[in-house]
Amino acid sequence: MLCSRRTPAAASSHTPFTVTEAVLPGIVDPEAIEVRTRPALPAGPLQVVLALEAAGISFAEQQMRRGKYYDQPPFPFVPGYDLVGRAVEAGEGVPETVLGRRFAALTKTGAWASHVTVDVRELTEVPEPVDSAEAETFVVNGITAWQMLHRLAKVRAGNTVLVHGANGGVGSTLVQLARIAGANVVGTASAKHHEAVRTLGATPVDYRAPALEDRLRKHAPQGYDAVFDHVGGEGIVASYRLLAPKGTLVSYGTASTRDVQGSSKAPVLKLFTRLMLWNALPGGKGAHFYNIWAGRRRLDAFRTKLNTDLSQVLALLADGKLVPHVAARIPLTQVGEAVRLAESGTVVGKVVLVP
């Protein structure tokens, strides 16, 4: 017979606790995202139930709301790419010492809930002095930025890199990690965000400026050692042209097609085709598409890499070397308002859902 254990606070309850969750019923406006409650299920073998302290709203969920995320589940489902929470219940095979501790987890879906069940092997401990919402801003964003910068582009001190969307969640993290690595950074952003980009340590360039490619080239006449592009579309061609002879383009999204009706797969497949063709050209330039879930077929190695990279990012945060940008903390029950704000383009940093 399987049994699970709860923290003393949870165990004192005479009835099972309930889960509050935000459900995406279909392609709807943010205000139509439904908040539901249901009985909690017990933790299974090697599972931990985390009580939510912070969950983020990232570009992935914005695409899911439009039915545009490449491999999203069928509607209805609970979105939520990542979270920070405290372990309140542990299933069979989980050390009891896990209970009461705080962890970050990458979930892809399901994190927009008051209680989230996660495999214990997919948890990364969050340093206790770090604020949960601030840590949350560096879970999916931190893993993505770290792996693109260090595992794909292998950016080194003295390199010059270009970050598109330098005021965004991943973009601002890329800027900071690149500066920590000793690189020079140029970042595109709208004019109203230029001061924030400068504060991060990058040279800002208005992405709406005429002759943008020429303006960017002035900051790196010999080409950029790495370009990080989340926009996709036709602009990816300019990103490739801006590379130095041995430079690396890392594409990690198709934001330019977020509001375009039609297939969610077509823009990605077109992008993949371009990157493959560029990689076949002589000259030494590299072109990659970053997928945070790549390598999951070798699950143990994937989990180890994820834990190692996120731990390094959280350590930099705990040491004060990374500056978090929490745009707003909004209760889970007001998820529609939170999504509307996150999609507005008016904020710097990440909108975070809290209990």
RAVENUR-V362182 format. One record per residue. RES is the residue in three letters. OMEGA is omega in whole degrees, 0 to 359 (999 if undefined). BURIAL is + if it has 9 or more other ideal C-beta (glycine too) atoms within 8 Angstrom, else -. Layout:
# RAVENUR-V362182
[[RES | OMEGA | BURIAL] [RES | OMEGA | BURIAL]]
This chain:
# RAVENUR-V362182
[[MET | 180 | -] [LEU | 175 | -] [CYS | 178 | -] [SER | 181 | +] [ARG | 178 | -] [ARG | 173 | +] [THR | 181 | +] [PRO | 180 | -] [ALA | 181 | -] [ALA | 184 | +] [ALA | 182 | -] [SER | 181 | -] [SER | 181 | -] [HIS | 178 | -] [THR | 179 | -] [PRO | 178 | -] [PHE | 179 | -] [THR | 178 | -] [VAL | 171 | +] [THR | 184 | +] [GLU | 177 | +] [ALA | 185 | +] [VAL | 175 | +] [LEU | 187 | +] [PRO | 183 | +] [GLY | 177 | -] [ILE | 188 | -] [VAL | 171 | +] [ASP | 181 | -] [PRO | 183 | +] [GLU | 180 | -] [ALA | 172 | -] [ILE | 189 | +] [GLU | 174 | +] [VAL | 183 | +] [ARG | 172 | -] [THR | 178 | -] [ARG | 176 | -] [PRO | 178 | -] [ALA | 174 | +] [LEU | 179 | -] [PRO | 177 | +] [ALA | 178 | +] [GLY | 179 | +] [PRO | 179 | -] [LEU | 178 | +] [GLN | 177 | +] [VAL | 173 | +] [VAL | 178 | +] [LEU | 171 | +] [ALA | 186 | +] [LEU | 168 | +] [GLU | 177 | +] [ALA | 173 | +] [ALA | 186 | +] [GLY | 170 | +] [ILE | 184 | +] [SER | 181 | +] [PHE | 180 | +] [ALA | 180 | +] [GLU | 176 | +] [GLN | 176 | +] [GLN | 180 | +] [MET | 180 | +] [ARG | 179 | +] [ARG | 184 | +] [GLY | 188 | +] [LYS | 179 | -] [TYR | 194 | +] [TYR | 184 | -] [ASP | 180 | -] [GLN | 179 | +] [PRO | 177 | -] [PRO | 174 | -] [PHE | 352 | +] [PRO | 175 | -] [PHE | 178 | +] [VAL | 177 | +] [PRO | 177 | +] [GLY | 187 | +] [TYR | 185 | +] [ASP | 179 | +] [LEU | 166 | +] [VAL | 181 | +] [GLY | 181 | +] [ARG | 183 | +] [ALA | 181 | +] [VAL | 178 | +] [GLU | 182 | +] [ALA | 179 | +] [GLY | 180 | +] [GLU | 178 | +] [GLY | 179 | -] [VAL | 178 | +] [PRO | 181 | -] [GLU | 180 | -] [THR | 178 | -] [VAL | 185 | +] [LEU | 179 | +] [GLY | 181 | -] [ARG | 186 | +] [ARG | 185 | +] [PHE | 168 | +] [ALA | 179 | +] [ALA | 174 | +] [LEU | 188 | +] [THR | 186 | +] [LYS | 171 | -] [THR | 173 | +] [GLY | 187 | +] [ALA | 179 | +] [TRP | 183 | +] [ALA | 181 | +] [SER | 178 | +] [HIS | 186 | +] [VAL | 180 | +] [THR | 186 | +] [VAL | 173 | +] [ASP | 184 | -] [VAL | 181 | +] [ARG | 181 | -] [GLU | 180 | +] [LEU | 173 | +] [THR | 184 | +] [GLU | 178 | +] [VAL | 178 | +] [PRO | 189 | +] [GLU | 180 | -] [PRO | 186 | -] [VAL | 176 | +] [ASP | 185 | -] [SER | 180 | +] [ALA | 178 | +] [GLU | 176 | +] [ALA | 182 | +] [GLU | 181 | +] [THR | 182 | +] [PHE | 178 | +] [VAL | 180 | +] [VAL | 180 | +] [ASN | 182 | +] [GLY | 178 | +] [ILE | 181 | +] [THR | 183 | +] [ALA | 181 | +] [TRP | 184 | +] [GLN | 177 | +] [MET | 185 | +] [LEU | 189 | +] [HIS | 184 | +] [ARG | 180 | -] [LEU | 185 | +] [ALA | 180 | +] [LYS | 181 | -] [VAL | 182 | +] [ARG | 177 | -] [ALA | 180 | -] [GLY | 176 | -] [ASN | 172 | +] [THR | 185 | +] [VAL | 177 | +] [LEU | 178 | +] [VAL | 174 | +] [HIS | 182 | +] [GLY | 188 | +] [ALA | 178 | +] [ASN | 183 | +] [GLY | 183 | +] [GLY | 178 | +] [VAL | 183 | +] [GLY | 181 | +] [SER | 177 | +] [THR | 176 | +] [LEU | 180 | +] [VAL | 183 | +] [GLN | 181 | +] [LEU | 178 | +] [ALA | 178 | +] [ARG | 177 | +] [ILE | 179 | +] [ALA | 178 | +] [GLY | 180 | -] [ALA | 170 | +] [ASN | 188 | -] [VAL | 169 | +] [VAL | 183 | +] [GLY | 176 | +] [THR | 178 | +] [ALA | 175 | +] [SER | 187 | +] [ALA | 182 | -] [LYS | 180 | -] [HIS | 186 | +] [HIS | 180 | +] [GLU | 178 | -] [ALA | 179 | +] [VAL | 177 | +] [ARG | 181 | +] [THR | 178 | -] [LEU | 178 | +] [GLY | 180 | -] [ALA | 173 | +] [THR | 184 | +] [PRO | 174 | +] [VAL | 181 | +] [ASP | 182 | +] [TYR | 178 | +] [ARG | 185 | -] [ALA | 175 | -] [PRO | 181 | -] [ALA | 184 | -] [LEU | 182 | +] [GLU | 179 | +] [ASP | 179 | -] [ARG | 180 | +] [LEU | 181 | +] [ARG | 179 | +] [LYS | 181 | -] [HIS | 179 | +] [ALA | 185 | +] [PRO | 179 | -] [GLN | 181 | -] [GLY | 180 | +] [TYR | 177 | +] [ASP | 176 | +] [ALA | 174 | +] [VAL | 180 | +] [PHE | 191 | +] [ASP | 177 | +] [HIS | 189 | +] [VAL | 182 | +] [GLY | 181 | +] [GLY | 183 | +] [GLU | 180 | -] [GLY | 180 | +] [ILE | 179 | +] [VAL | 177 | -] [ALA | 178 | +] [SER | 179 | +] [TYR | 181 | +] [ARG | 182 | -] [LEU | 181 | +] [LEU | 168 | +] [ALA | 183 | +] [PRO | 178 | -] [LYS | 185 | -] [GLY | 183 | +] [THR | 172 | +] [LEU | 174 | +] [VAL | 177 | +] [SER | 181 | +] [TYR | 177 | +] [GLY | 178 | +] [THR | 184 | +] [ALA | 182 | +] [SER | 181 | +] [THR | 184 | +] [ARG | 185 | +] [ASP | 179 | -] [VAL | 179 | -] [GLN | 177 | -] [GLY | 186 | -] [SER | 175 | -] [SER | 184 | +] [LYS | 185 | -] [ALA | 180 | -] [PRO | 181 | +] [VAL | 180 | +] [LEU | 176 | -] [LYS | 179 | -] [LEU | 178 | +] [PHE | 181 | +] [THR | 178 | -] [ARG | 183 | +] [LEU | 178 | +] [MET | 179 | -] [LEU | 179 | -] [TRP | 179 | +] [ASN | 179 | -] [ALA | 182 | -] [LEU | 174 | -] [PRO | 175 | -] [GLY | 172 | -] [GLY | 176 | -] [LYS | 177 | +] [GLY | 178 | -] [ALA | 186 | +] [HIS | 168 | +] [PHE | 180 | +] [TYR | 175 | +] [ASN | 185 | -] [ILE | 182 | +] [TRP | 179 | -] [ALA | 179 | -] [GLY | 183 | -] [ARG | 177 | -] [ARG | 173 | -] [ARG | 196 | -] [LEU | 182 | -] [ASP | 180 | -] [ALA | 179 | -] [PHE | 181 | +] [ARG | 180 | +] [THR | 181 | -] [LYS | 181 | +] [LEU | 181 | +] [ASN | 180 | +] [THR | 184 | -] [ASP | 180 | +] [LEU | 178 | +] [SER | 179 | +] [GLN | 179 | +] [VAL | 181 | +] [LEU | 176 | +] [ALA | 177 | +] [LEU | 177 | +] [LEU | 180 | +] [ALA | 180 | +] [ASP | 179 | -] [GLY | 181 | -] [LYS | 174 | -] [LEU | 180 | +] [VAL | 180 | -] [PRO | 177 | +] [HIS | 176 | +] [VAL | 182 | +] [ALA | 180 | +] [ALA | 173 | +] [ARG | 186 | -] [ILE | 181 | +] [PRO | 179 | -] [LEU | 181 | +] [THR | 177 | -] [GLN | 187 | -] [VAL | 180 | +] [GLY | 177 | +] [GLU | 181 | +] [ALA | 180 | +] [VAL | 178 | +] [ARG | 179 | +] [LEU | 182 | +] [ALA | 183 | +] [GLU | 188 | -] [SER | 183 | -] [GLY | 184 | -] [THR | 186 | -] [VAL | 173 | +] [VAL | 180 | -] [GLY | 190 | +] [LYS | 172 | +] [VAL | 188 | +] [VAL | 174 | +] [LEU | 179 | +] [VAL | 182 | +] [PRO | 999 | -]]
